[in-house]
Amino acid sequence: MLSVRPSSPPPCLAGPPPPPPLARPCPARRLLPCVAVASATGQRGRRRGDDDYHATIRSLNSRGGHTPRKSLGQVRTRSALRKDKDRPVLGPFEVLIRLVSAPLFAQHYMLNSSVNEELVRVAGVGEGDVVLEIGPGTGSLTNVLIDAGATVVAIEKDPHMATLVQERFRSTDQLMVLQEDFTKCHIHSHLSSLLEKNHKESSLTYAKVVSNLPFNISTEVVKQLLPMGDVFSDVVLLLQDEAASRLADCSLRTPEYRPINIFVKFYSDPAYIIKVERTNFFPQPNVDAAIIRFRLKRSAEYPLVASPKSFFSMVNSAFNGKRKMLRKSLQHICPSVEIEAALITIGQPVTARPEELTLDDFVSLHNLIARV
């Protein structure tokens, strides 16, 4: 069992006890064993930085350019008690929670280094790898990636956190921090020079993605990353548990079966790895998280369709009328009689609905009825 036992924090950084270790999933789900990654000292003489619990609390205390004073909690407490005698007393850490409990961009910061080590282990990050990290926050995962020997390209939208991460790792040449919105930046241009340099020094030709994503942008980021098999070999993310389960394995004929499932399997081989309890985060979210890995396919491995754009347009149209039969929802592509004939050809009834078709079924249907 993994565990994290940091020493007691100094008074000004006092907070809740360190979080529990990773939660093991139910036995029915096939998972990789959870093994911590040991600190490695490479040729550049890396040394493990501060543990994630204390480093994260210290970094969050620094938001706004100062550390909350003990008196801040006391002043607020007296004021609150004058107005309402029943209101609880707020200590300095409770005040800190009030200050950052709604962080910018819906980020929840990881306090448990074992979770970060598991992310790195699942991605197989090693000496000389190029890794993209989206939303490094306080740098707790960045610390483990650098310690594993990776060169990290960290994209952070929050200017304060971008500066904080730069300052924390200013002594290393293994980190590039870009203060940008990932959904709007040009990943290829940022990574091409690093990959070319590494390719000259080794056989490395692909980068990896390892990130603890803000829950509110996870689907958008997945859609942007998965078609990039020419750049990335593996994408390992910490997502909301329910979202990770849906993306990794969603059964036919269920309400959760959606176009995103077709998209994920078109571009990758997904695998749900392990559940992570909500108590490992600060501020604590209302849901648990999970680690999911996507092994990206190369373009030669994609299903054979004349046009991916036309294919996904057809899939989206099919699911827009989810309870409608395909011969109705796709009749803007071709007459219903042709759709019925195509369904029979691929072994489906003429009354088939979108939640009844696999990826291969949709590919075959598209190739029979689409006019590209």
N, C-alpha and C positions, 0 to 999 in steps of 0.2 A: 504494500500500500504506500502510495506516495504521501509525503507530508512535508510541511514547511514550518519551521520553528525559528522565526527571527527573534533576536534578542529584544528586550523591552524597549519601546521607543522613548526618546526623551520627552519630558513633560509637555513641551509645546507641540509635540506631534502625536500626543496620545490619541488613541482611537479604539475601535472595537478590536477584539482579539483577532489574530490572523485567521484567515478563512480555512475551512476544512479542505482535505484533498479532493481530487477528482471523484465524482460519483460514478460508480461502475454501472453500466447499463444492464438490462435484463439479460439472462443467459440465452434467450432465444435469438438475440441479435448477434451476428458474427462480428467480432471486434478484434482489433489488434491489441496485444497486451500493452499496458501502460507502464513504460519504463522511462525513468528520468535520464536526461542526457548529461553526462558528466562534463565538467568544465575542461576545456582543452586548451593547452598552451601551444600556439603555433610558432612559426618562425618570427612573427612580429612581436612575440612576447606578450600576448594578450593576458589580461588578468580579470577574473570575474568581478564585476562592479557590485554596487550596493544591491542587497536583496530587493525584490519587487515590492514587498509590503512597505518598507520604510522609504524607498526611493519614490514610490507613487504618492504616499502621503505628503512627503516633503515637497514634491513637485506641485501637487494640488494646493498646498499651503502658499506657494509662491505666486499663484494666480493674482493678478492685479498689482504685482510688484512688491508685496509685503507679506509677512507672515502674520496671521491673525493673533492678536495679543490676548493673553488670558483675561485682561480687563474687559475686552470686548464682550465676552460672554457674560461677565458679571454685570456690566452696565445694562445690557439688554434684559438680563434677568430681573434687575430691580425695576426697570421700566415696565416690564411685562407684569410683574407681581402687583405693581401699583394699580394697573388697569384690571387685572383679573387674578385674584388670589389662588384660583384653582389651576392656573397654568403651570406646567412643570418647569423646574429650574434647568436652564441651558448651560452646559459647560462649554469650554472652548472648542472641543471637537464637534459638538452638536451645532455650534454656530458655523463651523466650517462646512458641515453637511448642508446647512441651510444655504450657504453661499454658493456651493457647487453641485447641489443635488439635481439641478437641471442644467447640465453642462451644455456648452455649445455643440451643435451638430449631433445631439443624442448619443454621445459617447459614454460608454461605461468602462471604467479603467480596471485592468486586471491586477489583483493583489497577490495572486498565487503563482510563484515561479514554476511550480510543477506543471501548470497548465501551459505556460509558454514553452517549457522544455518538451512537452508532448507535441505541441504544434511543430516544433523544429524537428523532432524525431520522425514524425509522420511524413514530413516533407523530404526527409533524407538530406537535410542541409549539411554540407561539409566544406572543407577547406577550398577556397577559391570560387565557390558558387556566387552567382549574382541573384539577389533576392529583392523583389519589390514588396514593400510593406505599405499598406494603405491605412492612414490614420494612426501613426505611431503613438500619439498621446504623450504620456510621460516617458516613453522609451523603455518600458519593462521588457517587451518582446524584442525590441531592437537590441537590447543588451545581450540577450541569449543568442540571437542571430550572429552578432559580431563575435561573441565568444566561441561560436561554432566554426568560425573562420570565413563567414560570408562577407561579401561586399553588399551593403544594403542601400537601396534607393528608397527613401521614405517620402511619401507624399502626404502632406498635412495641410488641411484647409485653414485651421485656426492659427493665426500669426503668432499668438503667444506660445502655443505648444510647439510650433515649428522652431521658434527661437530657443525654447527650453531644451529641446532635444539636441539642437546644434551645440548648445553650451555644455550639456551633460557629456557629449562625446567629442568635444573639441580636440582631444589629444589623439584621436585615431583618424587614419586615412581610409577607413572602411565604410564611411557613411557619407551619403549625399542626401541632403534634405531639400525638398522642393515644396515651397509654400504655394500650393495650387489646389484646385478642386479636381479630384481624380476624374470625375465624370466629364470634365471638359479639357483635360490635358492630353498631350500627344505622347503616349507611352513609347511608341516605336523610336521616336527621335531621342528620347531620354536614355533608352537602354541600348541603342545600336552601337554607340561608341564603346560602352563597357563590354558588350558581348564580343565585339571585334577584337578588343584588346585581350580578353580572356581566351579567345579562340586561337590567337597567335601563341599564347603561353601554354595552352592545354587544349584538350579536345572538346572543351565545353562550348556548346553552341546555343543552349537554351537557358533562360532564366527560370526562376520559380517565384511564386507568390505565396507569402505567408502573412496572414493578417487577422487581427481581431477587429472585425468590421462593426461600425455603428449599425444597429439593427434596422434603422429606418431606410438605409440605402443598399441593403444587402442584395436584393433582387436586381436592382439596376446595375450594381457592380458585377454580379455574376453574368448578366447578359453582355456586358462589355468585355469581360475577360475570356470567356470560354471560346469565342471564335479566334483567339489569338494563339493557336497552336504552333504558328510559325515563330513565336517569340518565347512562349512558356511551355514547359513540360508538365509541371504540376502546379495546381492551385489548392492550397490548404487554408481553410477559413474557419474562424470561430463565429458561428451564426446562432440565431435564435433556434432552440431545439426543434420546435415545430416546423420551422422553415427547412432546417437541415434534413429532417425526416422526409418531408414532402419531396425535396429535390433529389434525395438519394434513392428512394424507392417508393413509388406511388402506384398502387394497384389500379388495374382497369376497372371500369364500372363503379368508380367511387367519386364523390363530389370533389375530392382533392386533385383528381386527374385533370391537368390543364395544359395549355400550350407550352408553359415553361418546362414541363417534363419532357415533351418532345424535343424542345430546344437543347436541354441539358444532355440528353442521350445522343443527339445528333452530333454534338461537338466534343463529348467527353465520356469517360467511364467514371461515374460517381460512386463514392463509398462513405457511408456514415461510420465514423470511427468511435467516438465516445461522448457520453453526456457530461456536461460541466454544470455543477449546481450554481444557482444565482448568487449564493453567498460568497463566491469567489471574486465578485465585482464590487467596485465602488464608483458611484452610488449603486446600491443593489437594485437590479431591474425586477420587474414583476414576473419574469419568466426565466426558465433555465436556458442554457446555451448548449451547443454541441460542436464538436470538431468534425468537419466534412472535408474529404479530399476528392478533387477532380483530376483525373489523368487525362490531359488534353490530347485529342486526336490530331494527327497531321492532315493536311488537306486531302492527301491520297486515301485517307481512311474514312473520309466523310461518306455517307450514303450517296449513291449516284442519283443526283437530280440535275435536271438541265439548268436550273437556277435556284439557289438557296432562297433568294428574295421571293420568288414566285411560290416556292414550296411553303415558306412560313406564312405568306399571305393566305394561302389556301387553308393551312392549319388554323390560323386565327379566325378566318371566316367560319370554319366548321364549328369552332367552340363558341363563337358569338351567339349562335343559336344552339346551345348545348343540348337541349331537350328535343331539338328538331332532328328529323332524319336527314342524313347527308344529301339525299336526292333533292331535298328542299333547300338546305342552307348553302349548297354549292351550285345551284342552278344558274347563278350569274356567270359561272365559268363555262358551263356547257349544259345542254338540255338534260332533263331528269332521266330520260331513257338511256342516255350514254353513261350517266353516273351509275344507274342500276346495272348496266352491263359490266362496267368496270368493277363494281363491288362483287358481282358474281365471279368474275375472273380471279380476284384476289382471295376468294373463299369466304366472303362476307355476305350476309343476307341483304336484300335490297332495302330493308328497313333499318339498316345499321345506323347507329348514332356515333358521334365522335369519341365518346368515352369507351367505346368498344374496340377501337383500333390501336394497334401498337405502332411504334415508329416505322417498322418495316412495311406495315399495312398502308400507312400514310404515304410513304415513299412510292410504293407500287401504284397507289391510287393517283397520286400526282402525275406520275409518268404516263398514265393512261388517259387522263382527262385534260391536263394542262396544255395550253397552247402558248408556248414561249417563243 
